[in-house]
């Protein structure tokens, strides 16, 4: 671990993109200002650990859901039978008679006169 001494308004650079500035010192508390690109997440350690723990729990839940869903998926025999039935020809549509069509009973709109 690198240990540095800094006074108020002095800065520490991490790489070319991260600046840590001592903003204020009050008693046993030091306030730091961190300037970093938005693609880099900056958290207090306790928040970071809570996020990490929550992500691990969500990952375990997702893994268990995938496992339970894979147990429900059909085996190869069922997949083959589905493939065979999907290749069968669908029944031909029944030709409609004009009298069977309820829309045929609606009279056409009257023509507009200019």
Rosetta blueprint (number, residue, H / E / L):
1 X L
2 X L
3 X L
4 X L
5 X L
6 X L
7 X L
8 X L
9 X L
10 X L
11 X E
12 X E
13 X E
14 X E
15 X L
16 X L
17 X L
18 X E
19 X E
20 X E
21 X E
22 X E
23 X E
24 X E
25 X E
26 X E
27 X L
28 X L
29 X E
30 X E
31 X E
32 X E
33 X E
34 X E
35 X E
36 X L
37 X L
38 X L
39 X L
40 X L
41 X L
42 X L
43 X L
44 X L
45 X H
46 X H
47 X H
48 X H
49 X H
50 X H
51 X H
52 X H
53 X H
54 X H
55 X H
56 X H
57 X H
58 X H
59 X H
60 X H
61 X H
62 X H
63 X H
64 X H
65 X H
66 X H
67 X H
68 X H
69 X H
70 X H
71 X H
72 X H
73 X L
74 X L
75 X L
76 X H
77 X H
78 X H
79 X H
80 X H
81 X H
82 X H
83 X H
84 X H
85 X H
86 X H
87 X H
88 X L
89 X L
90 X L
91 X L
92 X L
93 X L
94 X L
95 X L
96 X L
97 X L
98 X H
99 X H
100 X H
101 X L
102 X H
103 X H
104 X H
105 X H
106 X L
107 X L
108 X L
109 X L
110 X L
111 X L
112 X L
113 X L
114 X L
